[in-house]
Amino acid sequence: MTTAVSAPAERRAPGSDATDSGAPHGYADELSAVLIDGATLQAKIAELAAAVAADHHLDTPPLLVCVLKGAVMFVTDFARALPIPAELEFMAVTSYGSATSSSGVVRILKDLDRDITGRRVIIVEDIIDSGLTLSWLLKNLATRGPAAIDVVALLRKPEAVKVDIEVDYVGFDIPNEFVVGYGLDYDERYRDLPFVGLLGEHMYR
């Protein structure tokens, strides 16, 4: 299930008179465009939740594995949109630091708190760019005896993918640009934005 995002909203130069989408949230002159607004995000999340529920055939509820920190906003809304019960688990892995692209080196910062043997595991990801971290995570969880592992990702950058991985449910394919908001950060900032936006290049270059 993949939906390509249309071209981003008209971009604005820092300091221009155009509407500054970041200003009401304390990020004046830091974003260049809104890529996906809040209403569009919520509509897509409801669609993804319905698809995941329709494919669930086990007696036990699906176990949603949220990949911290970026997916926390997504998993919260996704769990509430699911028309079936679900359980939540959290993992924290890192391959980014404060860089704008994946290092390819993965470390577990927080592991799961329970056994996943025989469970349908749904990895909930905010964004897939290189795919290196997700590929590693899939292999790691597969060794723990789940009945199935699926992936639901809100965003994917097809041009940035470096490894061949199967992603079962994708909300939006987006351009290979640096995006923030709705859990996505740059150096721990912007996670609190209620939309996905493009970070102005002057903020990280």
Helices and strands as residue ranges (DSSP letters): E 3-4, G 23-25, E 31-36, H 38-54, E 63-68, H 72-81, E 87-94, E 107-110, E 120-128, H 132-142, E 148-156, G 158-160, E 169-173, E 179-180, E 196-199, G 201-203
